[in-house]
């Protein structure tokens, strides 16, 4: 199967590209949207690439690249009663939430802001612009190449 491409959002005050660079690998945990969960569970594969997108900052921007480096597995935070991601309806025998591990690949010298992305006609149909609140979205190979070329 061929490599797939993604855009994964994180609020930088929760987890930033700098932290990923320092950690090298991290679980992409805390996702509590079924569509985003399904992408991780059913579609992401080891070797897929993802843009790391800092949301909830001014301006929101793509700040780097990371790589999926694990199969999906249960998100441990759903079982942690002290976590804001605790889910009392989830059980270890039937976990509701999964995550994958992401590996740092590259931090961009200059982030690519949302407005810059939106201004590029080649990116008009990006899933991120059609389904704005989703924390994980598909990126086509053509969109990936355009964005990488914008750096």
C-alpha positions as CSV (number, residue, x, y, z in Angstrom):
1,X,0.0,0.0,0.0
2,X,1.3,3.5,-0.8
3,X,2.1,6.1,1.8
4,X,-0.6,8.4,3.0
5,X,-0.4,11.9,4.1
6,X,-2.0,13.7,7.1
7,X,-2.4,17.0,8.9
8,X,-2.5,16.6,12.7
9,X,-3.4,19.6,14.9
10,X,-2.1,20.3,18.4
11,X,-2.4,23.3,20.5
12,X,1.2,24.4,21.2
13,X,0.5,25.0,24.9
14,X,-0.5,21.4,25.2
15,X,2.2,19.8,22.9
16,X,4.4,21.6,20.5
17,X,6.8,20.7,17.6
18,X,9.7,21.7,20.0
19,X,8.5,19.1,22.5
20,X,8.3,16.5,19.8
21,X,11.8,17.3,18.6
22,X,13.1,16.9,22.2
23,X,11.1,13.7,22.8
24,X,11.8,12.3,19.3
25,X,8.7,10.0,19.6
26,X,5.4,10.6,21.3
27,X,2.0,9.0,21.5
28,X,-0.5,11.1,19.5
29,X,-3.0,10.8,22.4
30,X,-6.0,12.7,23.7
31,X,-7.9,12.5,20.4
32,X,-11.6,12.5,21.4
33,X,-13.4,12.8,18.0
34,X,-14.6,9.6,16.4
35,X,-13.7,10.6,12.8
36,X,-10.1,11.5,13.9
37,X,-10.0,8.3,16.0
38,X,-11.1,6.3,13.0
39,X,-8.4,7.7,10.8
40,X,-5.8,6.6,13.4
41,X,-7.4,3.2,13.9
42,X,-8.4,2.3,10.4
43,X,-6.2,4.2,7.9
44,X,-2.9,5.4,9.4
45,X,0.0,3.1,8.8
46,X,3.6,3.0,9.8
47,X,5.6,5.2,7.4
48,X,2.8,7.7,6.7
49,X,3.8,11.3,7.0
50,X,1.9,14.1,8.7
51,X,2.2,17.8,8.9
52,X,2.4,19.1,12.5
53,X,-0.1,22.0,12.7
54,X,-0.1,24.4,15.7
55,X,-3.7,25.4,16.2
56,X,-5.1,27.9,18.6
57,X,-2.2,30.3,18.0
58,X,-1.9,33.5,16.0
59,X,-1.5,32.6,13.2
60,X,-2.2,28.9,13.2
61,X,0.4,27.2,11.1
62,X,2.1,24.1,9.8
63,X,5.3,24.0,11.8
64,X,6.9,20.7,10.7
65,X,6.7,17.1,9.7
66,X,6.3,13.9,11.7
67,X,6.0,10.2,10.8
68,X,3.6,7.5,12.0
69,X,5.9,5.0,13.7
70,X,3.5,2.5,15.4
71,X,0.3,0.6,14.8
72,X,-2.7,2.0,16.7
73,X,-3.0,0.9,20.3
74,X,-5.3,1.9,23.2
75,X,-4.9,5.5,24.4
76,X,-3.9,5.1,28.1
77,X,-5.3,8.4,29.1
78,X,-8.9,7.1,28.7
79,X,-8.3,4.9,31.7
80,X,-6.6,7.6,33.9
81,X,-9.2,9.1,36.2
82,X,-6.9,12.1,36.8
83,X,-6.7,12.9,33.0
84,X,-9.0,15.3,31.3
85,X,-9.2,12.6,28.6
86,X,-10.6,10.0,31.0
87,X,-13.6,8.1,29.6
88,X,-15.6,6.2,32.1
89,X,-17.5,4.4,29.4
90,X,-14.3,2.9,28.0
91,X,-12.8,-0.3,29.3
92,X,-9.5,-2.1,28.8
93,X,-11.3,-5.0,27.3
94,X,-13.1,-2.7,24.8
95,X,-11.2,0.5,24.5
96,X,-13.0,3.4,22.9
97,X,-9.9,5.5,22.0
98,X,-6.7,4.7,20.3
99,X,-3.5,6.6,19.4
100,X,-0.4,6.0,17.2
101,X,3.1,7.0,17.9
102,X,4.6,9.9,16.0
103,X,8.3,10.4,15.3
104,X,9.9,13.8,14.7
105,X,11.1,14.3,11.2
106,X,11.6,18.0,10.7
107,X,10.8,21.5,12.1
108,X,10.2,24.2,9.5
109,X,12.5,27.2,9.7
110,X,9.5,29.4,8.8
111,X,6.0,28.1,9.7
112,X,3.4,28.1,6.9
113,X,0.4,30.0,8.2
114,X,-3.2,29.1,7.6
115,X,-3.8,32.3,5.6
116,X,-0.9,31.4,3.3
117,X,-2.2,27.9,2.8
118,X,-5.7,29.3,2.1
119,X,-4.4,31.8,-0.4
120,X,-2.9,29.0,-2.6
121,X,-5.4,28.0,-5.2
122,X,-3.8,24.5,-5.4
123,X,-5.0,23.9,-1.8
124,X,-8.6,25.1,-2.3
125,X,-10.1,21.7,-1.7
126,X,-8.0,20.7,1.3
127,X,-9.9,18.7,3.8
128,X,-8.7,21.0,6.6
129,X,-10.6,23.9,5.1
130,X,-13.8,21.8,4.6
131,X,-13.8,20.1,8.0
132,X,-12.1,22.8,10.1
133,X,-12.6,21.5,13.6
134,X,-11.3,18.0,12.9
135,X,-7.9,17.4,14.6
136,X,-6.7,14.9,12.0
137,X,-7.4,15.3,8.3
138,X,-6.2,13.7,5.0
139,X,-3.8,15.5,2.8
140,X,-3.5,14.4,-0.8
141,X,-0.1,13.7,-2.3
142,X,-0.5,16.7,-4.6
143,X,-1.4,18.9,-1.6
144,X,1.6,17.5,0.3
145,X,4.0,18.4,-2.6
146,X,2.5,21.9,-2.9
147,X,2.9,22.6,0.8
148,X,6.4,21.2,1.0
149,X,7.3,23.4,-2.0
150,X,6.0,26.5,-0.1
151,X,8.8,26.2,2.5
